[in-house]
Amino acid sequence: MMNTISDTAARVDSAFLFITGISVALLVLVTALMLFFVFRYSRKRHPEPVEVEGNLTLEIVWTAIPSIIVLAMFYVGFTGFQFMRTPPGDAMTVKAVARMWSWVFEYENGAKSDVLKVPIGRPVKLAITSEDVLHGLFIPAFRVKEDAVPGMTTKLWFTANETGSYDLFCTEYCGQGHSAMITKTEVMKQEDFDKWYASYKAEGEESKGLQILTEKGCIGCHSTDGSKKIGPTLKGIWGRKEAVVTNGTEREITVDEEYLKKSLLEPNADIVKGYPAIMPPQKGALTEQEIGALVDYLKKLK
Ligand SMILES: [Cu+2]
């Protein structure tokens, strides 16, 4: 059964099946021979041992066959490795940036997304890096995985052959929010992808705040639809009464501009009750204008 979800998955699965098949065949052969010898040459059936002098033909055969098998496994593994390490020249490059605890994907036209969107049937090369610690980018369905290393660009590539949504997550323990560092690879029809790709430029100031939330990775931990993630949702945050813990004491605040700004720069000063104090401070990561745009956006996020 051929795995057709992606070219890389087909290569990896066939290599895996090939090696597993040989291993199973050898296991069966060795076990069967062992049982046969145990019965056939037991003391009861074969009381007089015989001295065997050697058998050149047998020795050549049992040296040559395993050598051929091992070289065949090497061949399958090595050509598969070469295939996976060599992106085709016409591959679409997408920059994948990891940070605690989310992914951002940047396209050649400047489009950014927290979900990896790719067109079907087109080779996609990911140029992967990290803004803070070691992360690992893994798309299990495509059988591709690569470390995200700060100060370094690593790569992987695949061609997805079936539309759908596939898990993409971090495989390097990167702190408390590690398990939430999960997103999707969306394989789209070419026309749907083109529509999304072209729409990026058309969006105006209106979506600036959402763009920052996506680019800075905020929505890895804070949803905009009311659902609970590792941090509180941002939906309806403006004017919300919130029980917070300040220096170990609980108090109630109303979310206003001052609170939002403070919570961006010193996120752990007033922690919303029931949530862990793990958000990295955004001092230096956000400009004054960006903070302004975020606050404007959150005011309207009902
Ligand atoms: Cu990570």
Boltz pocket constraint, residues with backbone or C-beta under 6 A from the ligand:
constraints:
  - pocket:
      binder: B
      contacts: [[A, 98], [A, 99], [A, 101], [A, 134], [A, 135], [A, 136], [A, 170], [A, 171], [A, 172], [A, 173], [A, 174], [A, 178], [A, 181]]
      max_distance: 6.0
